[in-house]
Amino acid sequence: MSFRVQLTRKAVADLDRLPTVDRDDVTDDLGTLAERPIGAPPRVKRLKGRGHPLYRLRSGDYRVLYRIDEAVVTVMRVINRRDLERILRQLRG
């Protein structure tokens, strides 16, 4: 089954701010989400404490936060690993 990957405005802005090398790596990893959005840990992890399931993809020093709705993977944010907890608190609030 193939999934369609869509990015929110914040995710697009996050990608635009990344250095070119990192952006290319993250973009490659986003391509893998279209084929297999739920993979084996540690690269993909389901985050707990959310009403709607939220997943985290590890891509180098960056984390891709996304959710899955039927055949659509919605990328919500692309953030540095250091900012993960702060961004998760904002998403919960």
C-alpha positions as YAML, in Angstrom:
chain: A
units: angstrom
residues:
- id: 1
  name: MET
  ca: [0.00, 0.00, 0.00]
- id: 2
  name: SER
  ca: [1.30, 3.41, -0.92]
- id: 3
  name: PHE
  ca: [0.71, 6.48, 1.24]
- id: 4
  name: ARG
  ca: [0.51, 10.12, 0.20]
- id: 5
  name: VAL
  ca: [2.82, 12.39, 2.21]
- id: 6
  name: GLN
  ca: [1.67, 15.96, 2.82]
- id: 7
  name: LEU
  ca: [3.40, 18.67, 4.82]
- id: 8
  name: THR
  ca: [1.83, 21.36, 6.97]
- id: 9
  name: ARG
  ca: [2.93, 24.97, 6.51]
- id: 10
  name: LYS
  ca: [5.07, 24.74, 9.64]
- id: 11
  name: ALA
  ca: [6.76, 21.60, 8.34]
- id: 12
  name: VAL
  ca: [7.57, 23.33, 5.04]
- id: 13
  name: ALA
  ca: [8.97, 26.32, 6.94]
- id: 14
  name: ASP
  ca: [11.01, 23.97, 9.15]
- id: 15
  name: LEU
  ca: [12.47, 22.27, 6.07]
- id: 16
  name: ASP
  ca: [13.32, 25.61, 4.48]
- id: 17
  name: ARG
  ca: [15.38, 26.58, 7.54]
- id: 18
  name: LEU
  ca: [17.53, 23.43, 7.46]
- id: 19
  name: PRO
  ca: [21.03, 23.40, 5.98]
- id: 20
  name: THR
  ca: [21.01, 21.93, 2.45]
- id: 21
  name: VAL
  ca: [22.73, 18.65, 3.38]
- id: 22
  name: ASP
  ca: [20.34, 18.00, 6.27]
- id: 23
  name: ARG
  ca: [17.34, 19.03, 4.17]
- id: 24
  name: ASP
  ca: [18.31, 16.47, 1.52]
- id: 25
  name: ASP
  ca: [18.64, 13.71, 4.14]
- id: 26
  name: VAL
  ca: [15.27, 14.54, 5.71]
- id: 27
  name: THR
  ca: [13.62, 14.72, 2.28]
- id: 28
  name: ASP
  ca: [14.95, 11.25, 1.44]
- id: 29
  name: ASP
  ca: [13.52, 9.94, 4.71]
- id: 30
  name: LEU
  ca: [10.16, 11.57, 3.94]
- id: 31
  name: GLY
  ca: [10.12, 9.55, 0.74]
- id: 32
  name: THR
  ca: [10.37, 6.35, 2.75]
- id: 33
  name: LEU
  ca: [7.26, 7.37, 4.72]
- id: 34
  name: ALA
  ca: [5.22, 7.03, 1.52]
- id: 35
  name: GLU
  ca: [6.10, 3.34, 1.37]
- id: 36
  name: ARG
  ca: [6.26, 2.41, 5.05]
- id: 37
  name: PRO
  ca: [5.14, 5.02, 7.60]
- id: 38
  name: ILE
  ca: [5.20, 2.61, 10.53]
- id: 39
  name: GLY
  ca: [8.61, 1.02, 10.82]
- id: 40
  name: ALA
  ca: [10.66, -0.68, 13.47]
- id: 41
  name: PRO
  ca: [12.17, 1.27, 16.36]
- id: 42
  name: PRO
  ca: [14.41, 3.19, 16.88]
- id: 43
  name: ARG
  ca: [13.93, 5.22, 13.66]
- id: 44
  name: VAL
  ca: [10.13, 5.34, 13.94]
- id: 45
  name: LYS
  ca: [8.39, 5.52, 17.27]
- id: 46
  name: ARG
  ca: [4.77, 6.06, 18.28]
- id: 47
  name: LEU
  ca: [4.57, 8.82, 20.87]
- id: 48
  name: LYS
  ca: [2.40, 8.30, 23.91]
- id: 49
  name: GLY
  ca: [0.05, 10.68, 25.67]
- id: 50
  name: ARG
  ca: [-1.83, 11.93, 22.65]
- id: 51
  name: GLY
  ca: [-5.47, 11.42, 21.68]
- id: 52
  name: HIS
  ca: [-4.62, 11.00, 18.01]
- id: 53
  name: PRO
  ca: [-1.58, 8.76, 17.37]
- id: 54
  name: LEU
  ca: [1.54, 10.82, 16.66]
- id: 55
  name: TYR
  ca: [4.76, 9.33, 15.34]
- id: 56
  name: ARG
  ca: [8.38, 10.44, 15.39]
- id: 57
  name: LEU
  ca: [10.89, 9.61, 12.64]
- id: 58
  name: ARG
  ca: [14.55, 10.00, 13.51]
- id: 59
  name: SER
  ca: [16.59, 11.51, 10.68]
- id: 60
  name: GLY
  ca: [20.10, 12.37, 11.85]
- id: 61
  name: ASP
  ca: [19.88, 15.23, 14.36]
- id: 62
  name: TYR
  ca: [16.31, 16.02, 13.28]
- id: 63
  name: ARG
  ca: [12.95, 14.57, 14.21]
- id: 64
  name: VAL
  ca: [9.96, 14.43, 11.89]
- id: 65
  name: LEU
  ca: [6.62, 14.50, 13.73]
- id: 66
  name: TYR
  ca: [3.74, 13.06, 11.74]
- id: 67
  name: ARG
  ca: [0.35, 11.38, 11.96]
- id: 68
  name: ILE
  ca: [-1.37, 8.84, 9.74]
- id: 69
  name: ASP
  ca: [-4.95, 9.20, 8.51]
- id: 70
  name: GLU
  ca: [-5.98, 6.26, 6.33]
- id: 71
  name: ALA
  ca: [-3.68, 6.58, 3.26]
- id: 72
  name: VAL
  ca: [-2.29, 10.05, 4.10]
- id: 73
  name: VAL
  ca: [0.81, 10.79, 6.16]
- id: 74
  name: THR
  ca: [0.67, 14.37, 7.47]
- id: 75
  name: VAL
  ca: [4.07, 15.77, 8.47]
- id: 76
  name: MET
  ca: [3.44, 18.28, 11.21]
- id: 77
  name: ARG
  ca: [6.96, 19.46, 12.11]
- id: 78
  name: VAL
  ca: [10.63, 18.87, 11.25]
- id: 79
  name: ILE
  ca: [12.68, 19.90, 14.27]
- id: 80
  name: ASN
  ca: [16.08, 19.54, 15.86]
- id: 81
  name: ARG
  ca: [16.21, 16.74, 18.41]
- id: 82
  name: ARG
  ca: [16.99, 19.24, 21.19]
- id: 83
  name: ASP
  ca: [13.65, 20.98, 20.63]
- id: 84
  name: LEU
  ca: [11.52, 17.82, 20.64]
- id: 85
  name: GLU
  ca: [10.11, 18.06, 24.17]
- id: 86
  name: ARG
  ca: [9.29, 21.75, 23.86]
- id: 87
  name: ILE
  ca: [7.48, 21.26, 20.55]
- id: 88
  name: LEU
  ca: [5.55, 18.26, 21.89]
- id: 89
  name: ARG
  ca: [4.31, 20.37, 24.80]
- id: 90
  name: GLN
  ca: [3.11, 23.01, 22.34]
- id: 91
  name: LEU
  ca: [1.31, 20.39, 20.23]
- id: 92
  name: ARG
  ca: [-0.44, 18.98, 23.30]
- id: 93
  name: GLY
  ca: [-1.56, 22.40, 24.47]
...
